[in-house]
Amino acid sequence: MFKAFFGKKNKPEEITFTIDQDELKKINEVLENQSIPIIILDNNWYMIKQIIGDKQIDKLEERVHTELKKQGQVNTDIIEYGKIKQVLLDKILRISEQLYANPEMARELDQTGDALLKANDILKELEQEVIDLEGKLEAANFELVKYIVNKSYGLMSEQKHMREILSKEIDELRTTMLEKTEKRKYIGVEYSALYNYFHNLVGHQYVNKLDKIIDEIEENKEKEEDSDYD
């Protein structure tokens, strides 16, 4: 279903995860039909980035940041030119009221009218630029979303697979541990029984002497083994 390609060891930025093309197409169709918010503005974005962040994500994120900055600047310009337009409208209204008594203000009225037309033209250009930038921002955001969906699901698939393997290994270790515990218990019972029977058979004093001899032999063996490791 998912495939993972690993780069050099200890270099997570070189790890990429890909989804089969048919599945990627289905996911893209779902994403294209959704209104996707700008994900880098969400607090969860930085948590996800800590887990799956790489150079490609940094590149795509920077592209979204750039488009956001452009959009923000254009919106600021629209507000400023909106204020200029209002000032010009107020000036035209004021001059119009004074024009009958002051015909010499006609030239100033024409100049203010020209300035207003220019401001209107600039506002139209800025409003169109907002529309264009909105499309660029959505496209940049969509590319980032596609990438993190691809990588996140690939990584989660790998993690799920590893979790299943580890669970199986844990179960096997648990079974082995129980078997060895039972075996140790059986050996302990058999050892105690054999020692008691032997003790009763040959006598307490004789067994104690043999125990000391055996202990010395085992102690010497341990010393020899330790010297072999040195």
TAQUIMO-V410494 format. One record per backbone hydrogen bond with DSSP energy under -1.0 kcal/mol. CO is the residue of the C=O (numbers start at 0). NH is the residue of the N-H. E is the energy in kcal/mol with one decimal. If there is no record, write none. Layout:
# TAQUIMO-V410494
co = <CO;CO>
nh = <NH;NH>
e = <E;E>
This chain:
# TAQUIMO-V410494
co = <0;2;4;7;10;11;15;17;19;20;21;22;23;24;25;26;27;28;30;33;37;38;41;43;44;45;47;48;53;54;55;56;57;58;59;60;61;62;63;64;65;66;67;68;69;70;71;72;73;74;75;76;77;78;79;80;81;82;83;84;85;86;87;88;89;90;91;92;93;94;97;101;102;104;105;106;107;108;109;110;111;112;113;114;115;116;117;118;119;120;121;122;123;124;125;126;127;128;129;130;131;132;133;134;135;136;137;138;139;140;141;142;143;144;145;146;147;148;149;150;151;152;153;154;155;156;157;158;159;160;161;162;163;164;165;166;167;168;169;170;171;172;173;174;175;176;177;178;179;180;181;182;183;184;185;186;187;188;189;190;191;192;193;194;195;196;197;198;202;203;204;205;206;207;208;209;210;211;212;213;214;215;216;217;218;219;220;221;222;223;224;225>
nh = <19;17;15;10;13;14;4;2;23;24;25;26;27;28;29;30;31;32;33;35;40;41;44;47;48;49;51;52;57;58;59;60;61;62;63;64;65;66;67;68;69;70;71;72;73;74;75;76;77;78;79;80;81;82;83;84;85;86;87;88;89;90;91;92;93;94;95;96;97;98;101;104;105;108;109;110;111;112;113;114;115;116;117;118;119;120;121;122;123;124;125;126;127;128;129;130;131;132;133;134;135;136;137;138;139;140;141;142;143;144;145;146;147;148;149;150;151;152;153;154;155;156;157;158;159;160;161;162;163;164;165;166;167;168;169;170;171;172;173;174;175;176;177;178;179;180;181;182;183;184;185;186;187;188;189;190;191;192;193;194;195;196;197;198;199;200;201;202;206;207;208;209;210;211;212;213;214;215;216;217;218;219;220;221;222;223;224;225;226;227;228;229>
e = <-1.0;-1.9;-1.7;-1.3;-2.1;-1.6;-2.0;-1.9;-2.8;-2.5;-1.7;-2.4;-2.6;-2.1;-1.8;-2.5;-2.9;-1.0;-1.5;-1.0;-1.6;-1.6;-1.6;-2.4;-2.5;-1.3;-2.5;-2.0;-2.1;-2.2;-2.6;-2.9;-2.2;-1.6;-1.8;-2.5;-2.5;-2.1;-2.3;-2.5;-2.3;-2.4;-2.7;-2.4;-2.4;-2.4;-1.9;-2.4;-2.4;-1.9;-2.3;-2.9;-2.0;-1.8;-2.2;-2.6;-1.9;-2.3;-2.5;-2.5;-2.5;-2.2;-2.7;-2.4;-2.3;-2.8;-2.7;-1.7;-1.1;-1.4;-1.8;-2.2;-1.9;-2.2;-2.4;-2.5;-2.5;-2.4;-2.6;-2.4;-2.2;-2.4;-2.4;-2.4;-2.5;-2.3;-2.4;-2.3;-2.3;-2.2;-2.6;-2.7;-2.2;-2.2;-2.1;-1.5;-2.4;-3.0;-2.2;-1.6;-2.0;-3.0;-2.4;-2.2;-2.5;-2.6;-2.5;-2.1;-1.7;-2.6;-2.8;-1.9;-2.4;-2.4;-2.4;-2.8;-2.9;-2.3;-1.7;-2.8;-2.9;-2.0;-2.0;-2.8;-2.5;-2.3;-2.7;-2.6;-2.1;-2.1;-2.8;-2.5;-2.1;-2.5;-2.8;-2.3;-2.3;-2.7;-2.6;-2.4;-2.6;-2.9;-2.3;-2.4;-2.7;-2.3;-2.4;-2.3;-2.8;-2.1;-2.4;-2.7;-2.4;-2.3;-2.5;-2.9;-2.4;-2.3;-2.6;-2.6;-2.5;-2.7;-2.6;-2.6;-2.6;-2.1;-2.5;-1.7;-2.0;-2.2;-1.8;-2.2;-2.7;-1.9;-2.0;-2.9;-2.7;-2.2;-2.2;-2.6;-2.3;-2.3;-1.9;-2.1;-2.0;-2.2;-2.4;-2.4;-2.1;-1.6;-1.1;-1.0>
